[in-house]
Amino acid sequence: MRRPLLITFLIIMIISLIYTNNKTLDCSYNDNKVEIIGTVEQKKEKERYDEYKISEFLVRDYTKRKNIKVGDEININGKFKSLGEMNDFKFNYGRYLKSIGCEGLIYIESYKIIGENIFYKSLDRLKEYIRSSNRYLYKKNSDFINSLVLGEKDQLSQNEKDMFSRTGTSHIIAISGLHTGILCVLISFIIGGINKFYKLLILITIMIIYCIMIGSSPSILRAIFFIMILYIAIFTDRKRDGISTLSLIGIILLINNPYILYNISFQLSFLATLSIIYFYGYINNRLKISVISLTLASNILTLPIIYYNFNGIPIISIISNIIIVPFIGVIIYISILSVFLFRVNITISKCIAYFNCIIINAIYFLLCNLSELDFAYIEIENPSKFYVIIYYTIVFSYMIYKELKVMKEQTNELQGYYK
């Protein structure tokens, strides 16, 4: 069998679909008074409330007056809201929360801080230092920088989000394989390559800490697992099959949480990676232009998801990605350097940030003008699931045909397993 992990993944995915569709989210504890004790792992300041992640629960404070910080060991009393109650005809919010590992919402009524967790406190201090340094150095561009480095895209204005959406570059402001790959290259350069076991441990440790710091979303977990397996394969001098690696990651994530299948971030991240692995080589052999080939390849399997969930198709995504993707690594590296030097020499740090802002402003100018073109984005009022099914049936049939062809060639010893 060519890829047993892929077959295993498909079987587990089908089982997960059957299980989650036949299982009703529990509503029996809705509005019950509950008490939980745990560590505040994340905090988000929304417009109407402050939200805290404590273990598998999200805790919301609609008064926005509670003095709760990341790293606090806390005893909370509040009203429990069951995920089964958070469903309407347009969006199943309860299932979405379940897909990110949440078991329920708690509306906080009273709390008591009983200790602190040094690890989470330290991570929060580092995160706040990066965030505040970027705000000081980059001013109006700080929200964009923080979305690239910390995954905090909620602070972007609606106009900015619309600009990225209409130009097909929304993946830039969501931490993914592109961002983690850029960070891994930087770490590898700083420690002098991954040629020693302790250096591999340093890389893995830093990436795990980074994953925890920015929130461990499904797309981030997929990206970091993939990068880690890649570097382990390089270090151990083992051949690596991308689709099998992706399948293994999918198996782990699905076993841990079957509802992750319904997470749009996971769907886009997983399908984009699969699409690039499978189609990039074919396309680039003909076009010979890496950025265009990468964009085309990633869109083949993600386009139906974008069409169905976001009610539109970005027509100019190829042009937009050619403009922005080559500069993302440069922007991230310069921003990290400027933050690192912020406490060393603020003048040099400001100069570096000023140069970075020139690049960012130029990208914004081009993307803004592209997004305003009448043909930039096709809006679709009522996307049809039928078209999505037909599209994927055709594409996956082609992929299966190619797989069977390769297996036949392998049987005849005309081609090895790895390309």
CORFENLIN-V165568 format. One record per pair of residues at least 12 apart in sequence whose ideal C-beta (glycine too) atoms are under 8 Angstrom apart, sorted by the first residue. I is the first residue (numbers start at 0). J is the second residue. D is the distance in whole Angstrom. If there is no record, write none. Layout:
I J D
I J D
This chain:
1 402 6
1 405 7
1 406 5
1 409 7
1 416 7
2 240 7
2 242 6
2 243 5
2 246 7
2 402 8
4 243 5
4 246 4
4 247 5
4 250 7
5 242 6
5 243 6
5 246 5
7 246 7
7 250 6
8 246 4
8 247 8
8 249 5
8 250 5
8 253 8
11 249 8
11 250 6
11 253 5
11 254 7
12 249 7
12 253 6
12 260 7
14 257 8
15 253 5
15 257 4
15 260 6
16 260 7
18 257 6
19 94 8
19 257 5
19 258 6
19 260 7
19 261 7
23 83 6
24 81 7
24 82 5
24 83 4
24 86 8
24 93 5
24 94 7
24 97 7
25 81 6
25 82 7
25 83 6
26 81 5
26 83 4
26 84 5
27 81 7
28 79 5
28 81 6
28 103 8
29 79 7
29 80 6
29 81 4
29 83 8
29 84 5
30 78 6
30 79 7
30 80 7
31 78 7
31 79 5
32 76 7
32 77 8
32 78 6
32 79 7
33 76 7
33 77 6
33 78 8
33 79 4
33 105 6
34 74 7
34 75 7
34 76 5
35 53 6
35 54 7
35 56 6
35 58 8
35 74 8
35 75 5
35 105 7
36 72 8
36 73 7
36 74 5
36 75 8
36 113 7
37 53 4
37 54 4
37 56 8
37 72 7
37 73 7
38 53 7
38 54 8
38 70 7
38 71 7
38 72 6
38 73 8
38 116 5
38 119 6
39 51 5
39 52 7
39 53 6
39 67 6
39 68 7
39 69 5
39 70 6
39 71 5
39 73 6
39 119 7
40 52 5
40 53 7
40 54 8
40 69 7
40 119 6
40 211 8
41 69 7
41 214 6
42 67 7
42 68 7
42 69 5
42 123 8
43 153 7
44 63 8
45 153 8
47 61 7
48 60 6
48 61 5
48 63 6
49 63 5
49 65 7
49 67 8
51 67 6
53 73 7
53 75 7
55 100 6
55 101 6
55 102 4
56 101 7
56 102 6
56 103 6
56 104 7
56 105 6
57 96 7
57 101 5
57 103 8
57 104 5
57 105 7
58 75 6
58 77 7
58 104 8
58 105 5
58 106 8
58 107 5
59 104 6
59 105 7
59 106 6
59 107 7
60 107 5
61 106 7
65 107 7
65 110 6
67 110 7
67 112 7
68 120 8
68 123 7
69 119 6
69 120 7
69 122 7
69 123 4
70 115 5
70 116 5
70 117 7
70 118 8
70 119 4
70 120 3
70 121 8
70 122 8
70 123 6
71 112 5
71 114 8
71 115 6
71 116 8
72 112 7
72 113 5
72 114 4
72 115 6
72 116 6
73 110 6
73 111 7
73 112 5
73 113 7
74 110 7
74 111 5
74 112 8
74 113 6
75 105 7
75 107 6
75 109 8
75 110 5
76 107 8
76 108 5
76 109 5
76 110 7
77 105 4
77 106 5
77 107 4
77 108 5
77 109 8
78 105 7
78 106 5
78 108 7
79 103 6
79 104 7
79 105 6
80 103 6
80 104 4
80 105 7
80 106 7
81 93 8
81 103 6
82 94 7
82 96 6
82 97 6
82 101 7
82 102 7
82 103 6
82 104 8
85 104 8
91 261 8
94 258 6
94 261 5
95 261 7
95 262 7
97 256 8
97 258 4
97 261 8
98 217 7
98 256 7
98 258 5
98 259 5
98 260 7
98 261 5
98 262 4
98 265 7
99 216 7
99 217 7
99 262 6
100 256 6
122 208 7
122 211 7
122 212 5
125 212 7
126 149 6
126 212 6
126 213 8
128 338 8
129 145 8
129 148 6
129 149 6
129 338 6
130 145 6
130 149 6
130 151 7
132 337 8
132 338 5
132 341 5
133 145 6
133 148 7
133 334 7
133 338 7
135 341 8
136 337 6
136 338 7
136 341 7
136 348 6
136 349 6
136 352 4
137 334 8
137 352 6
137 355 7
137 356 6
137 359 8
140 355 8
140 356 5
140 359 5
140 360 7
142 154 4
142 155 5
142 156 8
142 159 7
143 155 7
143 159 7
143 172 7
143 359 6
143 363 8
144 330 7
144 334 5
144 355 8
144 359 8
146 172 4
146 173 8
147 171 7
147 172 7
147 178 7
147 327 7
147 330 7
147 331 6
147 334 7
148 178 8
148 331 6
148 334 6
148 335 7
149 212 8
149 213 6
150 173 7
150 174 4
150 213 5
150 214 6
150 216 7
150 219 7
152 172 5
152 173 6
155 172 7
160 172 8
161 370 7
162 363 8
162 366 6
162 367 6
162 370 5
163 366 7
164 309 7
164 311 8
164 313 7
164 376 8
165 311 8
165 313 6
165 370 4
165 375 5
165 376 4
166 313 6
166 315 6
166 316 7
166 319 4
166 366 5
166 369 5
166 370 5
166 375 7
166 376 8
167 298 8
167 313 3
167 315 7
167 316 3
167 317 8
167 319 6
167 320 7
168 316 7
168 319 5
168 320 6
168 323 5
168 366 7
170 267 7
170 271 7
171 323 6
171 324 8
171 327 6
173 218 6
173 264 7
174 213 6
174 216 7
174 218 7
174 219 5
174 222 7
175 218 5
175 219 8
175 222 5
175 268 6
175 271 8
176 221 8
176 222 4
176 225 6
176 226 7
176 268 7
176 271 8
176 272 6
177 324 7
177 327 6
178 222 7
178 327 8
178 331 7
179 206 7
179 209 8
179 219 7
179 222 4
179 223 5
179 226 5
180 222 8
180 226 6
181 327 7
181 328 5
181 331 5
181 332 7
182 206 7
182 209 7
182 331 7
183 202 7
183 206 7
183 226 5
183 230 7
184 328 8
185 332 6
185 335 7
186 201 7
186 202 5
186 205 6
186 206 8
187 202 7
187 230 8
190 202 7
193 230 6
193 233 6
193 234 5
194 234 8
196 234 7
199 230 6
199 231 7
199 234 5
202 227 8
202 230 6
203 227 6
203 230 8
206 223 5
206 226 7
206 227 6
207 223 7
209 223 8
210 223 5
216 264 6
217 252 7
217 259 5
217 262 5
217 264 5
217 265 4
217 268 7
218 264 4
218 265 6
218 267 7
218 268 4
220 248 8
220 252 6
221 248 6
221 249 8
221 252 7
221 265 7
221 268 5
221 269 6
221 272 7
222 268 7
224 248 5
224 251 7
225 244 6
225 245 7
225 248 6
225 272 7
228 244 5
228 247 7
228 248 7
229 244 7
238 416 8
238 417 5
240 416 7
240 417 6
241 272 8
241 276 4
242 273 7
242 276 6
242 277 7
245 269 7
245 272 6
245 273 6
245 276 7
249 269 6
252 265 7
263 304 7
263 308 6
266 304 5
267 301 5
267 304 6
267 305 8
270 300 4
270 301 5
270 304 7
271 297 5
271 300 7
271 301 5
273 300 6
274 296 6
274 297 5
274 298 7
274 299 5
274 300 4
274 301 6
275 293 6
275 296 5
275 297 5
277 296 8
277 398 6
278 295 8
278 296 4
278 299 5
279 292 6
279 293 6
279 296 4
280 418 7
282 295 5
282 296 5
283 296 8
290 320 7
290 321 5
290 324 6
290 325 6
291 317 6
291 321 7
293 320 8
293 324 7
294 316 6
294 317 5
294 320 4
294 321 7
294 324 8
295 317 7
298 316 7
299 394 7
300 394 7
302 390 8
303 386 8
303 387 4
303 390 5
303 391 6
304 387 8
306 379 7
306 382 6
306 386 8
306 387 7
307 382 5
307 384 7
307 387 5
310 378 6
310 379 5
310 380 7
310 382 6
311 376 5
311 377 6
311 378 5
311 379 6
312 376 7
312 377 5
312 379 7
313 375 7
313 376 5
314 374 6
314 375 6
314 376 7
314 377 6
315 369 6
315 372 7
315 374 8
315 375 5
315 376 8
318 369 7
319 366 6
319 369 6
322 362 6
322 365 5
322 366 7
322 369 8
323 362 5
323 366 7
326 358 6
326 362 6
329 358 7
330 355 6
330 358 6
330 359 6
333 351 6
333 352 8
333 354 7
333 355 4
333 358 8
334 352 8
334 355 6
336 351 6
337 349 8
337 351 4
337 352 5
337 355 7
